[in-house]
């Protein structure tokens, strides 16, 4: 959970020959691409061999519909089998981070009997590099991973929970609102609205909000094919049918706590937990790990393998 939320990314058009205005626009476009490029956080060698408890960890690759290759890690508790499938918690990291930043959650969850899947979103970690990334693309990558795991016999595909941090949190809320099929969502450090994130980016780069700011925001929405309003957690959260736990750091300077209060106001079912910590919640969550696991286990119907009581 290293990086804070980032604006949606832009694609790389090729302007028609003989149109100087288009070439100027393309040049500005490429400058935006460079300015909005996500930082790359490489994996530390051997990271999956530490702190997984008794879980068996499998490294996978998932091919997405955009042609992207996603690096995926599936951690299964020892009792998971085709005869006794276990629930799944799918985890989505934040902008400029990678799957390893959520690794500390694996041992508590697998220790409670849940399978855990982590993956590097495209343009992050060990996954494919693409021209641009966006929060909706994070959600698309999540959907691809979940689709592949529906055929995993050791996983009960009817009992799935989602967990995400920052942009990843917005992505899991988007997926839950549009696709459903999940029992619970754990949202860490989610922002309320991507327009506000982009406006903060404009201020940080000393760009006026009206011009060229509004033109930039309109362009970003056109390129990603989504309006900010349609994908904003403030608007997707009310459409999430399962319980949601909103977790936010009281000292978060990247996404101030006020944003969490706004999300809480539209939360149809669930809870809010404010912890003492910044945007990066890895250390702040350690004393709260039992409560987070308990929330997921409760709404997954327990993480003991189905049929265990009768065995």
N, C-alpha and C positions, 0 to 999 in steps of 0.2 A: 504494500500500500504506500508506495513511495511518492508518486507524483500526484499533483492536484488535477482538477478538471481542466480540460482543454477544449478549445473550439473545434467545430467540425472542420474537416479537411477539404481541400479542393482538388479537382481533377486537373488534367493537363491537356487542354484542347490544342488542336493544330489549326490556325486560322487559314482561310483561303488565300491563295496567292493574289497579289495585286491589290490588297486592301490594307493600306498602311494603318488605318484606325484599328483594324482587328489585330495587327501586329503589336500596336501599342498596348491594347487590352491584354494580349497574351503575355507581354513582358510584365505588366503589373500583376497578372495572374500568377506568373512564375515567382515573382518576388513574394507574393502572399504564400505560395507553397513553401518557400524557403522559411519564411517567418513563422509559419504554423506547423513546421515539421516536428513531429514528436521526438523527444529525446530517446535514445536507445539504451536500455539497461540490460547488459548481458547477464547470462546466468553464471553463477559461481560454480566451477566444476565440482561435481559430486554432491550437489545440493539435495538431491532426492534420497541420498543415503543417510541423511541425518534427521533425527527427530520425527520419524514416521511411526514409531512404536512397533507393534506387531503387524502392521498393514503390509500387504504385498503390493508393490508399486509397479505398474506397467507403463512403459512409454509407447505412445501411439502417434499416428499421423492421420489427420482427417482432411479429406479433400472437399473443399467448399464449392458452391455453385459459381463463384466468381473466378474459380481456378486457384484459389488460395490454398496453400498447404498449412494446416494448423498443427503445431506441436502440442500434444495432449498427454497428460499424466493421470492415470486412474489408480486410486488407492482403494484396495478392498480389505475389509476386516477379515480375520482368519475364518470366521464362520460362514462367510458368503459362499454360496454354491448354487448350481442350477436347481437343486432340490429345495434350497432355502434362500431365495433371493432377498437382498437387503435394500432399504431405501437409498436414494442418491441425493447428495448435496453438490450442486454444480456451482463453482466459484469463478467469478470474473474480476480480474485485477483492474487497476486504474490506469489513467493515461501515462504513458512513458514508463510503465512498470512491466512486470511479467508475472508468470504463475508463481514463481518462488516467493513473491512478497506475501502470498496467502498461505504458504506452506505451514506456518505455525498452527493453523487451524486443523490440519490433517489428523494429527494424533488424537486430539480431544474428540473429533467426530468419528473417526474409525474406532476409537476406544469405546464409544457409545453404540457401536454396531452399524454405523452408516458408511456407505461407500462415498468417496469424494472424487470429483473430477476437477482438474485445473487445466487451463490451457493458456497459451500465449495468443492473444488476439493478433490478427494480421498487422504487420508493421511493428510488432513488438517481439522481444525475446528471440526465440528460434523459429518463428513462423515466417511465412512469405512476406517479402517487401512489396507494397503496393503503392500506387501513385498517391493515394490519399486514404485516410482513415476517418471515421466518424462514429459518433455514438450509435446510430442505427446499424453501422457495420459491426460494431461490437455485439449487438443483439443478433445480427445475422450469423455471426461466428458461433455464438452460443447455441442457436437453433440447430446449426449443422452438427455440433458436438452431441447435443441431446438426441438428434435423429439417429446417429450412429449407435449410441449406447442403448437405444430401445431394443436392439438385437442382442445385447449382452445378457446371457442367461442368469448370471449371478446378481443382476440388478432388477428390482421390482419397479418397472417403469410407471406404475400407477402411484408411486410414492416418491415424488421428486420435490426438492426444495432448491431455491436459488439464493446465492449470496454474492454480493458485489460491493466494490469499493469505488466511490467517487463516480467517474464516468461509467465504470462497471456497474455501480449501483443503479444509475439511470438506465443502463442497458437492461438489467434484469427486470426492472419495473416496466420498461417498454415491452419486453418479451412476455411478461406475465399478463399485461393488459391486453395485448393483441392475440396471443396464442393460448393463454390459459394452461391447463394441464399441470399446475404446480400446487403443492399443498401449503407452502409458506415461502416468504421472502424475507431475507435479512439484508437490510440496506445500510451500508456504512458510509457516512460522510457524503450523502447525495446532495447535489445542488438542486435548487427549485426550478430554474428555468435556464436553458442554454443561451437565450438572448442576453441575460445578465452576465453570463460567463464571457461571451464575446465582447460585450460592452466593457468589461474589466480589461480584456486584452487590448482593446482600442486605447483605453486610458493609459495602460502600461507602455504603449508604443507612441503615446502623445499624438494620437490621431483624433481629429474632431468627431464627435458623435453624429452630427448631421451630415456633413460632407467631408471626407468620403465615407464616413462610418456607415451610414444607412445603405449606401451602395454596396459596401463590402458585405454587410449582413444579408442583403437581398441576394447577392451573388452566391454566398455560401449555401443558402437554403435552396437555390436553384440547382446547384451542382450536386448536393447530396440527395435531392429529390424529396425533401421533407421540409415542412415548415417548423420553425422552432416551437410554435404553439402545440403542434400535433405530437411532438416527442418529449415535451417538457414533463419532468416528474410531477410538477404541480397539476398537470392535466391527465397523465396516465395513472397516477396513484389512485384516484377515485374509481378507476375502472378495473382495478386488481381485485379479483374475487376471493383471494385467500388472505389469511392474516399476514400482516407485515410488521416487522420490528425495525423501527428507525433508530439507528445508533449514531450519535454525533459527539464530537469533541467540544468541550466548553471553550477551549482555547484555539479553536480552528480559525486561523486568519485567512485561509484560502477560500473556504466556504463558511462564512460566519454562521453562528448558531441560529441567528434569526431565520435563516433559510429552513432549518429543521423545524422551527416552530410553525412556519407557513405550511410545510408538508404535513405536520401533525394536525393542522386545522382541517385538512381535506382527507385525512386517513379514515377510510370506512370501517376497518377492523384491524386491530393490532395494538402495538405499544410503542412508546418512545423511551429510549435510554440515553441520558446525557452522561458522558464520562469525562473525567479530568484528563484532557489530552488534546493534541493538535490534530491537523488533518490526517497525518499518518498515524493510524491508531494501533499499530502493532504492539507497542509496549503498553499502551493504555488499556487494551482489551484483555491483557493477561489475567487480572483479577476477576474479570467478568466472564471468562470463558465458560464456566459451568452454567451461568444463566443463559448465555447464547445457545449453547448446546441443548439445554433443557427446552428452550423455545422451539428449536427445530424438531427435536425428538417428539415433543408433545403434539405438534401438528402433523408430523409424519406418521402418527399412529404408533409411536414407539419404534425404536430401531432394532429390536430383536427380530431375527429373521422370521418371516411369516411361516406359521406352522410350528414354531419352536415350542410353544406351550403344549402342543399335543404330542410332541415327540417324546 
